[in-house]
Amino acid sequence: MRRLLPLLLAFSLVGCSLPTIEFQRTPEHERPTPTRPVAHAYGPPLPAGSSVEEPGAEEPREINTWDVEGSLRPYASPPDLQLTIPHIMERGRLIVGVDQSQNLLSFRDSVTGELEGFEVDLAREIARDIFDDPERVDFRFVESANRASALDNHEVDLIIRTMTITRTRQQEVSFSTPYLTTDSRLLVMGNSAITGVSQLPGRTVCVTDGSTALEKARINAPQSRILKTRSWADCLVALQQNQADAILSDDTILSGIAAQDPYTEIVGESLASESYAVAVARSDDYLNTDGLVRQVNATIERVRADGTWWRLYDRWFAIYLATSGPPQLVYRPEDPPLPPEEEQP
């Protein structure tokens, strides 16, 4: 034991003489910046099918809504529909292209799964006058950018999907007389500093691709990025996720979006007034659609006269918007047309 004490004392002295190791912190400005996964580098992904247009990338095109041709008048007396719209009568139902996510206008109820809205109800009124049954209508979802092609390819008989009458579009489709008039404005988050288009430079504006709102964004917000989506519902998601600062659209569309998010509000003065109409394929060698246009106009006149238009408007929009009533009937100059069976040889 006496021999071990000197050794333990020696080890103890050696241990006390070991050098102290100091750990120095790397200055913050010299530390490498941690990288996030690419999928999350810029937050949530943009809505599927959307794209961003940089300021000034596209020259705005004129939206000619004033120099438009009037529609075809309804027949002077009730026609034989087997002669005027034989393809629809033979099929036994009307096929209508609509949206399925545009709240208040045409949307699918999350509880019942049924399509509802002002435009859906109008389609049923047209079916009522053709078949005496408002349920004899098949609805097909059509994206905004594909409305004209769906008619041209005869995938649907009618498009009732917030389609504004413009001179350019009249070269592609035939229109009914207007059924709804709207004003273009902005929708923003309630805590936003945006009160109008003057606050848009340097910000991002969301619109649907192929809509007249796209040209309005190019005209009214030339210094803004434009997020182009496939639907207005996608624009709401982009606004909620801070991927867009404002949505530019018609107040009827914006009211439906605002009804889904109480933290949003419609702001700014009217940028333009436009009218929606039912779109029909232009007549060609394969199919004469003039009788269908006249039939749709007969329904629009009827819902104006019997108060149905007001009932529909009050049901869907009265809480959010004021109106002076249904838009003016707009027809091209022609004598009151006679049904085919009454035409003189």
C-alpha positions as a LaTeX table, in Angstrom:
\begin{tabular}{lrrr}
\hline
Residue & $x$ (\AA) & $y$ (\AA) & $z$ (\AA) \\
\hline
Met1 & 0.00 & 0.00 & 0.00 \\
Arg2 & 2.89 & 2.36 & 0.83 \\
Arg3 & 4.33 & 1.70 & $-2.65$ \\
Leu4 & 1.06 & 2.69 & $-4.34$ \\
Leu5 & 0.70 & 6.07 & $-2.67$ \\
Pro6 & 3.56 & 7.74 & $-4.58$ \\
Leu7 & 2.19 & 6.43 & $-7.87$ \\
Leu8 & $-1.33$ & 7.72 & $-7.14$ \\
Leu9 & 0.14 & 11.07 & $-6.12$ \\
Ala10 & 2.12 & 11.23 & $-9.36$ \\
Phe11 & $-0.95$ & 10.45 & $-11.49$ \\
Ser12 & $-2.89$ & 13.08 & $-9.59$ \\
Leu13 & $-0.27$ & 15.72 & $-10.27$ \\
Val14 & $-0.10$ & 14.79 & $-13.99$ \\
Gly15 & $-3.91$ & 15.01 & $-14.29$ \\
Cys16 & $-3.92$ & 18.48 & $-12.84$ \\
Ser17 & $-1.39$ & 19.62 & $-15.40$ \\
Leu18 & $-3.43$ & 18.62 & $-18.50$ \\
Pro19 & $-4.08$ & 21.62 & $-20.82$ \\
Thr20 & $-7.59$ & 23.09 & $-20.90$ \\
Ile21 & $-9.35$ & 22.84 & $-24.33$ \\
Glu22 & $-11.44$ & 25.93 & $-25.23$ \\
Phe23 & $-14.31$ & 25.75 & $-27.81$ \\
Gln24 & $-14.73$ & 28.98 & $-29.75$ \\
Arg25 & $-18.13$ & 29.89 & $-31.39$ \\
Thr26 & $-17.93$ & 30.64 & $-35.08$ \\
Pro27 & $-19.03$ & 34.24 & $-35.72$ \\
Glu28 & $-22.63$ & 34.29 & $-36.92$ \\
His29 & $-21.78$ & 35.99 & $-40.21$ \\
Glu30 & $-19.30$ & 33.18 & $-41.03$ \\
Arg31 & $-21.72$ & 30.32 & $-40.44$ \\
Pro32 & $-23.05$ & 28.52 & $-43.54$ \\
Thr33 & $-26.69$ & 29.28 & $-44.32$ \\
Pro34 & $-28.80$ & 26.15 & $-43.88$ \\
Thr35 & $-30.65$ & 25.19 & $-47.06$ \\
Arg36 & $-34.29$ & 24.09 & $-47.08$ \\
Pro37 & $-35.57$ & 21.36 & $-49.37$ \\
Val38 & $-36.33$ & 22.72 & $-52.84$ \\
Ala39 & $-40.01$ & 21.78 & $-52.54$ \\
His40 & $-40.41$ & 24.21 & $-49.64$ \\
Ala41 & $-37.97$ & 26.91 & $-50.70$ \\
Tyr42 & $-40.73$ & 29.36 & $-51.59$ \\
Gly43 & $-43.52$ & 28.20 & $-49.32$ \\
Pro44 & $-46.51$ & 26.13 & $-50.48$ \\
Pro45 & $-46.60$ & 25.20 & $-54.17$ \\
Leu46 & $-48.72$ & 27.36 & $-56.46$ \\
Pro47 & $-52.17$ & 26.00 & $-57.37$ \\
Ala48 & $-52.01$ & 23.23 & $-59.97$ \\
Gly49 & $-51.92$ & 24.48 & $-63.54$ \\
Ser50 & $-51.14$ & 28.07 & $-62.57$ \\
Ser51 & $-48.35$ & 30.30 & $-63.88$ \\
Val52 & $-46.84$ & 33.69 & $-63.10$ \\
Glu53 & $-46.60$ & 36.46 & $-65.67$ \\
Glu54 & $-43.94$ & 39.06 & $-64.94$ \\
Pro55 & $-44.81$ & 42.78 & $-65.21$ \\
Gly56 & $-44.94$ & 43.93 & $-68.83$ \\
Ala57 & $-44.34$ & 40.45 & $-70.26$ \\
Glu58 & $-47.51$ & 40.68 & $-72.36$ \\
Glu59 & $-49.07$ & 43.69 & $-74.02$ \\
Pro60 & $-52.71$ & 44.12 & $-72.93$ \\
Arg61 & $-55.34$ & 43.52 & $-75.56$ \\
Glu62 & $-58.38$ & 45.73 & $-75.91$ \\
Ile63 & $-61.56$ & 44.36 & $-74.34$ \\
Asn64 & $-64.28$ & 45.57 & $-76.69$ \\
Thr65 & $-67.54$ & 45.25 & $-74.77$ \\
Trp66 & $-69.30$ & 48.24 & $-76.32$ \\
Asp67 & $-69.20$ & 47.57 & $-80.07$ \\
Val68 & $-70.95$ & 44.22 & $-79.84$ \\
Glu69 & $-73.69$ & 42.75 & $-81.98$ \\
Gly70 & $-77.12$ & 42.16 & $-80.49$ \\
Ser71 & $-78.56$ & 38.69 & $-80.06$ \\
Leu72 & $-81.36$ & 36.94 & $-81.96$ \\
Arg73 & $-84.90$ & 37.71 & $-80.82$ \\
Pro74 & $-87.19$ & 34.97 & $-79.53$ \\
Tyr75 & $-89.78$ & 33.66 & $-81.97$ \\
Ala76 & $-92.93$ & 35.75 & $-82.24$ \\
Ser77 & $-95.01$ & 32.76 & $-81.11$ \\
Pro78 & $-94.12$ & 29.49 & $-79.34$ \\
Pro79 & $-92.31$ & 27.27 & $-81.86$ \\
Asp80 & $-92.34$ & 23.54 & $-82.44$ \\
Leu81 & $-89.14$ & 22.64 & $-80.60$ \\
Gln82 & $-88.83$ & 19.45 & $-82.64$ \\
Leu83 & $-88.09$ & 21.76 & $-85.57$ \\
Thr84 & $-85.99$ & 24.44 & $-83.85$ \\
Ile85 & $-83.80$ & 22.32 & $-81.55$ \\
Pro86 & $-84.29$ & 18.75 & $-82.83$ \\
His87 & $-80.95$ & 17.41 & $-81.53$ \\
Ile88 & $-81.80$ & 18.44 & $-77.97$ \\
Met89 & $-85.36$ & 17.18 & $-78.11$ \\
Glu90 & $-84.20$ & 13.84 & $-79.49$ \\
Arg91 & $-81.62$ & 13.51 & $-76.70$ \\
Gly92 & $-84.21$ & 14.39 & $-74.07$ \\
Arg93 & $-81.97$ & 16.61 & $-71.96$ \\
Leu94 & $-79.93$ & 19.79 & $-72.11$ \\
Ile95 & $-76.15$ & 19.70 & $-71.64$ \\
Val96 & $-74.74$ & 22.83 & $-69.99$ \\
Gly97 & $-71.13$ & 23.74 & $-69.26$ \\
Val98 & $-70.66$ & 25.43 & $-65.87$ \\
Asp99 & $-68.13$ & 25.99 & $-63.13$ \\
Gln100 & $-68.30$ & 23.79 & $-60.03$ \\
Ser101 & $-66.37$ & 25.93 & $-57.56$ \\
Gln102 & $-67.66$ & 29.46 & $-58.14$ \\
Asn103 & $-69.59$ & 30.22 & $-54.98$ \\
Leu104 & $-73.04$ & 31.83 & $-55.46$ \\
Leu105 & $-72.86$ & 31.40 & $-59.26$ \\
Ser106 & $-72.19$ & 27.71 & $-59.90$ \\
Phe107 & $-70.74$ & 25.55 & $-57.16$ \\
Arg108 & $-71.12$ & 22.09 & $-55.66$ \\
Asp109 & $-72.71$ & 22.08 & $-52.22$ \\
Ser110 & $-70.38$ & 20.37 & $-49.78$ \\
Val111 & $-73.26$ & 18.74 & $-47.89$ \\
Thr112 & $-75.63$ & 17.58 & $-50.62$ \\
Gly113 & $-73.11$ & 17.27 & $-53.46$ \\
Glu114 & $-75.58$ & 19.07 & $-55.74$ \\
Leu115 & $-74.70$ & 21.95 & $-58.05$ \\
Glu116 & $-76.21$ & 25.27 & $-56.97$ \\
Gly117 & $-76.01$ & 28.97 & $-57.74$ \\
Phe118 & $-77.51$ & 31.70 & $-59.89$ \\
Glu119 & $-76.19$ & 30.28 & $-63.17$ \\
Val120 & $-77.21$ & 26.73 & $-62.27$ \\
Asp121 & $-80.74$ & 27.95 & $-61.53$ \\
Leu122 & $-80.83$ & 29.81 & $-64.86$ \\
Ala123 & $-79.86$ & 26.60 & $-66.68$ \\
Arg124 & $-82.73$ & 24.81 & $-64.96$ \\
Glu125 & $-85.16$ & 27.55 & $-66.03$ \\
Ile126 & $-84.06$ & 27.03 & $-69.65$ \\
Ala127 & $-84.65$ & 23.28 & $-69.27$ \\
Arg128 & $-88.05$ & 24.02 & $-67.71$ \\
Asp129 & $-89.15$ & 25.94 & $-70.80$ \\
Ile130 & $-87.90$ & 23.23 & $-73.17$ \\
Phe131 & $-89.01$ & 20.05 & $-71.40$ \\
Asp132 & $-91.43$ & 21.40 & $-68.78$ \\
Asp133 & $-88.97$ & 19.87 & $-66.30$ \\
Pro134 & $-86.12$ & 21.89 & $-64.70$ \\
Glu135 & $-84.23$ & 18.70 & $-63.80$ \\
Arg136 & $-83.69$ & 17.53 & $-67.38$ \\
Val137 & $-80.28$ & 19.14 & $-67.63$ \\
Asp138 & $-76.83$ & 17.57 & $-67.42$ \\
Phe139 & $-74.07$ & 19.78 & $-66.06$ \\
Arg140 & $-70.50$ & 19.46 & $-67.28$ \\
Phe141 & $-67.52$ & 21.18 & $-65.67$ \\
Val142 & $-65.70$ & 23.40 & $-68.17$ \\
Glu143 & $-62.59$ & 25.41 & $-67.34$ \\
Ser144 & $-62.62$ & 29.12 & $-68.12$ \\
Ala145 & $-60.02$ & 28.85 & $-70.89$ \\
Asn146 & $-61.93$ & 25.98 & $-72.60$ \\
Arg147 & $-65.39$ & 27.50 & $-72.84$ \\
Ala148 & $-65.33$ & 28.30 & $-76.55$ \\
Ser149 & $-63.69$ & 25.01 & $-77.54$ \\
Ala150 & $-66.27$ & 22.99 & $-75.56$ \\
Leu151 & $-68.98$ & 24.59 & $-77.69$ \\
Asp152 & $-67.04$ & 24.30 & $-80.93$ \\
Asn153 & $-66.50$ & 20.58 & $-80.30$ \\
His154 & $-70.21$ & 20.16 & $-79.42$ \\
Glu155 & $-69.35$ & 18.78 & $-75.98$ \\
Val156 & $-72.09$ & 20.98 & $-74.50$ \\
Asp157 & $-75.16$ & 22.81 & $-75.81$ \\
Leu158 & $-74.68$ & 25.92 & $-73.69$ \\
Ile159 & $-72.03$ & 27.59 & $-71.59$ \\
Ile160 & $-73.35$ & 29.48 & $-68.54$ \\
Arg161 & $-70.11$ & 30.34 & $-66.80$ \\
Thr162 & $-69.59$ & 34.08 & $-66.20$ \\
Met163 & $-68.82$ & 34.60 & $-69.89$ \\
Thr164 & $-68.60$ & 38.29 & $-70.77$ \\
Ile165 & $-69.86$ & 39.44 & $-74.16$ \\
Thr166 & $-66.97$ & 40.87 & $-76.17$ \\
Arg167 & $-66.55$ & 41.61 & $-79.85$ \\
Thr168 & $-63.67$ & 39.14 & $-80.06$ \\
Arg169 & $-65.66$ & 36.34 & $-78.48$ \\
Gln170 & $-68.55$ & 36.97 & $-80.83$ \\
Gln171 & $-66.29$ & 35.75 & $-83.62$ \\
Glu172 & $-66.06$ & 32.40 & $-81.81$ \\
Val173 & $-69.50$ & 31.83 & $-80.23$ \\
Ser174 & $-73.07$ & 33.12 & $-80.36$ \\
Phe175 & $-74.44$ & 34.91 & $-77.30$ \\
Ser176 & $-77.86$ & 35.32 & $-75.77$ \\
Thr177 & $-79.01$ & 38.68 & $-74.53$ \\
Pro178 & $-77.33$ & 39.51 & $-71.17$ \\
Tyr179 & $-78.60$ & 37.91 & $-67.98$ \\
Leu180 & $-76.33$ & 39.66 & $-65.43$ \\
Thr181 & $-74.28$ & 42.89 & $-65.27$ \\
Thr182 & $-71.18$ & 43.23 & $-63.07$ \\
Asp183 & $-68.45$ & 45.68 & $-62.00$ \\
Ser184 & $-64.77$ & 44.72 & $-61.84$ \\
Arg185 & $-63.03$ & 45.42 & $-58.50$ \\
Leu186 & $-60.41$ & 43.98 & $-56.14$ \\
Leu187 & $-60.61$ & 41.47 & $-53.30$ \\
Val188 & $-57.91$ & 41.66 & $-50.59$ \\
Met189 & $-57.31$ & 40.45 & $-47.05$ \\
Gly190 & $-58.97$ & 42.71 & $-44.49$ \\
Asn191 & $-55.65$ & 43.71 & $-42.90$ \\
Ser192 & $-54.14$ & 44.66 & $-46.25$ \\
Ala193 & $-53.06$ & 48.21 & $-47.02$ \\
Ile194 & $-54.51$ & 47.87 & $-50.51$ \\
Thr195 & $-57.52$ & 50.10 & $-51.18$ \\
Gly196 & $-57.32$ & 50.24 & $-54.96$ \\
Val197 & $-55.16$ & 49.68 & $-58.03$ \\
Ser198 & $-52.79$ & 52.50 & $-57.02$ \\
Gln199 & $-51.31$ & 50.19 & $-54.35$ \\
Leu200 & $-50.70$ & 47.28 & $-56.73$ \\
Pro201 & $-47.24$ & 48.12 & $-58.22$ \\
Gly202 & $-44.71$ & 45.55 & $-57.02$ \\
Arg203 & $-47.43$ & 43.21 & $-55.77$ \\
Thr204 & $-49.05$ & 40.09 & $-57.24$ \\
Val205 & $-52.57$ & 40.06 & $-58.68$ \\
Cys206 & $-54.48$ & 36.81 & $-59.22$ \\
Val207 & $-56.88$ & 36.16 & $-62.12$ \\
Thr208 & $-58.11$ & 33.13 & $-64.03$ \\
Asp209 & $-56.37$ & 32.41 & $-67.30$ \\
Gly210 & $-58.47$ & 33.18 & $-70.38$ \\
Ser211 & $-60.78$ & 35.60 & $-68.53$ \\
Thr212 & $-61.30$ & 39.28 & $-69.33$ \\
Ala213 & $-59.86$ & 39.93 & $-65.85$ \\
Leu214 & $-56.45$ & 38.94 & $-67.23$ \\
Glu215 & $-56.52$ & 41.83 & $-69.71$ \\
Lys216 & $-57.83$ & 44.18 & $-67.00$ \\
Ala217 & $-54.90$ & 43.21 & $-64.78$ \\
Arg218 & $-52.47$ & 43.94 & $-67.60$ \\
Ile219 & $-54.15$ & 47.31 & $-68.19$ \\
Asn220 & $-54.72$ & 48.43 & $-64.59$ \\
Ala221 & $-51.69$ & 46.83 & $-62.91$ \\
Pro222 & $-48.85$ & 47.02 & $-65.45$ \\
Gln223 & $-46.20$ & 46.98 & $-62.69$ \\
Ser224 & $-47.59$ & 43.89 & $-60.95$ \\
Arg225 & $-46.93$ & 40.20 & $-61.33$ \\
Ile226 & $-50.00$ & 38.30 & $-62.49$ \\
Leu227 & $-50.77$ & 34.87 & $-61.09$ \\
Lys228 & $-52.90$ & 33.04 & $-63.66$ \\
Thr229 & $-54.93$ & 30.13 & $-62.30$ \\
Arg230 & $-57.50$ & 27.68 & $-63.60$ \\
Ser231 & $-60.26$ & 28.78 & $-61.22$ \\
Trp232 & $-61.23$ & 31.59 & $-58.86$ \\
Ala233 & $-61.15$ & 29.10 & $-55.99$ \\
Asp234 & $-57.43$ & 28.72 & $-56.70$ \\
Cys235 & $-57.07$ & 32.49 & $-56.46$ \\
Leu236 & $-58.62$ & 32.44 & $-52.99$ \\
Val237 & $-56.15$ & 29.77 & $-51.88$ \\
Ala238 & $-53.28$ & 31.83 & $-53.30$ \\
Leu239 & $-54.52$ & 34.92 & $-51.43$ \\
Gln240 & $-54.80$ & 33.00 & $-48.17$ \\
Gln241 & $-51.28$ & 31.59 & $-48.60$ \\
Asn242 & $-49.76$ & 35.02 & $-49.34$ \\
Gln243 & $-48.95$ & 33.98 & $-52.91$ \\
Ala244 & $-51.12$ & 36.84 & $-54.19$ \\
Asp245 & $-51.90$ & 40.25 & $-52.73$ \\
Ala246 & $-55.21$ & 40.86 & $-54.52$ \\
Ile247 & $-57.76$ & 39.17 & $-56.75$ \\
Leu248 & $-59.09$ & 41.18 & $-59.66$ \\
Ser249 & $-62.50$ & 40.09 & $-60.93$ \\
Asp250 & $-66.18$ & 40.97 & $-61.27$ \\
Asp251 & $-68.03$ & 41.83 & $-58.07$ \\
Thr252 & $-70.43$ & 38.90 & $-58.46$ \\
Ile253 & $-67.46$ & 36.53 & $-58.49$ \\
Leu254 & $-65.70$ & 38.40 & $-55.68$ \\
Ser255 & $-68.80$ & 38.33 & $-53.49$ \\
Gly256 & $-68.85$ & 34.54 & $-53.74$ \\
Ile257 & $-65.18$ & 34.40 & $-52.77$ \\
Ala258 & $-65.68$ & 36.84 & $-49.87$ \\
Ala259 & $-68.57$ & 34.71 & $-48.58$ \\
Gln260 & $-66.07$ & 31.85 & $-48.09$ \\
Asp261 & $-63.53$ & 33.89 & $-46.12$ \\
Pro262 & $-64.74$ & 36.53 & $-43.64$ \\
Tyr263 & $-61.22$ & 37.99 & $-43.45$ \\
Thr264 & $-61.41$ & 39.27 & $-47.03$ \\
Glu265 & $-63.07$ & 42.40 & $-48.38$ \\
Ile266 & $-63.93$ & 43.96 & $-51.74$ \\
Val267 & $-62.20$ & 47.32 & $-52.28$ \\
Gly268 & $-61.63$ & 50.00 & $-54.89$ \\
Glu269 & $-63.70$ & 51.74 & $-57.51$ \\
Ser270 & $-65.24$ & 49.92 & $-60.45$ \\
Leu271 & $-62.64$ & 49.30 & $-63.15$ \\
Ala272 & $-65.19$ & 48.32 & $-65.78$ \\
Ser273 & $-68.79$ & 47.17 & $-66.19$ \\
Glu274 & $-69.55$ & 44.03 & $-68.15$ \\
Ser275 & $-72.47$ & 41.77 & $-69.01$ \\
Tyr276 & $-72.64$ & 37.98 & $-68.84$ \\
Ala277 & $-74.57$ & 36.02 & $-71.44$ \\
Val278 & $-75.30$ & 32.39 & $-72.27$ \\
Ala279 & $-72.91$ & 31.17 & $-74.97$ \\
Val280 & $-73.97$ & 28.85 & $-77.81$ \\
Ala281 & $-71.94$ & 27.35 & $-80.64$ \\
Arg282 & $-72.07$ & 29.35 & $-83.85$ \\
Ser283 & $-74.18$ & 27.83 & $-86.61$ \\
Asp284 & $-72.27$ & 25.76 & $-89.16$ \\
Asp285 & $-72.89$ & 23.12 & $-91.82$ \\
Tyr286 & $-73.18$ & 20.48 & $-89.11$ \\
Leu287 & $-75.64$ & 22.24 & $-86.80$ \\
Asn288 & $-77.86$ & 25.31 & $-86.97$ \\
Thr289 & $-78.00$ & 26.81 & $-83.49$ \\
Asp290 & $-80.10$ & 29.91 & $-84.18$ \\
Gly291 & $-83.21$ & 28.23 & $-82.79$ \\
Leu292 & $-81.40$ & 27.45 & $-79.53$ \\
Val293 & $-80.26$ & 31.06 & $-79.13$ \\
Arg294 & $-83.83$ & 32.27 & $-79.63$ \\
Gln295 & $-85.13$ & 29.70 & $-77.14$ \\
Val296 & $-82.62$ & 30.79 & $-74.48$ \\
Asn297 & $-83.64$ & 34.42 & $-75.03$ \\
Ala298 & $-87.28$ & 33.45 & $-74.61$ \\
Thr299 & $-86.41$ & 32.08 & $-71.16$ \\
Ile300 & $-84.42$ & 35.20 & $-70.23$ \\
Glu301 & $-87.42$ & 37.36 & $-71.20$ \\
Arg302 & $-89.76$ & 35.11 & $-69.23$ \\
Val303 & $-87.71$ & 35.16 & $-65.99$ \\
Arg304 & $-87.53$ & 38.96 & $-66.24$ \\
Ala305 & $-91.28$ & 39.27 & $-66.70$ \\
Asp306 & $-92.52$ & 36.83 & $-64.05$ \\
Gly307 & $-90.17$ & 37.91 & $-61.24$ \\
Thr308 & $-87.96$ & 34.81 & $-61.32$ \\
Trp309 & $-84.85$ & 36.89 & $-62.05$ \\
Trp310 & $-85.39$ & 38.95 & $-58.90$ \\
Arg311 & $-85.99$ & 35.85 & $-56.79$ \\
Leu312 & $-82.75$ & 34.32 & $-58.00$ \\
Tyr313 & $-80.78$ & 37.53 & $-57.50$ \\
Asp314 & $-82.15$ & 38.05 & $-53.99$ \\
Arg315 & $-81.38$ & 34.46 & $-53.06$ \\
Trp316 & $-77.75$ & 34.56 & $-54.16$ \\
Phe317 & $-76.47$ & 38.15 & $-54.18$ \\
Ala318 & $-78.72$ & 40.52 & $-52.22$ \\
Ile319 & $-76.65$ & 40.18 & $-49.02$ \\
Tyr320 & $-73.47$ & 41.25 & $-50.82$ \\
Leu321 & $-74.47$ & 43.46 & $-53.77$ \\
Ala322 & $-77.01$ & 46.07 & $-54.81$ \\
Thr323 & $-78.58$ & 46.02 & $-58.25$ \\
Ser324 & $-80.81$ & 48.19 & $-60.40$ \\
Gly325 & $-82.36$ & 45.07 & $-61.88$ \\
Pro326 & $-81.81$ & 42.75 & $-64.84$ \\
Pro327 & $-79.70$ & 44.09 & $-67.72$ \\
Gln328 & $-81.31$ & 45.59 & $-70.78$ \\
Leu329 & $-82.36$ & 43.26 & $-73.58$ \\
Val330 & $-79.97$ & 43.66 & $-76.52$ \\
Tyr331 & $-81.10$ & 42.37 & $-79.92$ \\
Arg332 & $-79.87$ & 42.95 & $-83.45$ \\
Pro333 & $-82.24$ & 44.74 & $-85.87$ \\
Glu334 & $-84.64$ & 42.25 & $-87.44$ \\
Asp335 & $-88.35$ & 41.73 & $-87.84$ \\
Pro336 & $-89.96$ & 39.53 & $-85.19$ \\
Pro337 & $-89.04$ & 36.04 & $-86.43$ \\
Leu338 & $-91.74$ & 33.49 & $-87.13$ \\
Pro339 & $-91.34$ & 29.85 & $-86.07$ \\
Pro340 & $-90.24$ & 27.57 & $-88.93$ \\
Glu341 & $-93.68$ & 26.00 & $-89.33$ \\
Glu342 & $-95.26$ & 29.45 & $-89.81$ \\
Glu343 & $-92.74$ & 30.85 & $-92.27$ \\
Gln344 & $-94.16$ & 31.80 & $-95.63$ \\
Pro345 & $-92.74$ & 30.00 & $-98.70$ \\
\hline
\end{tabular}
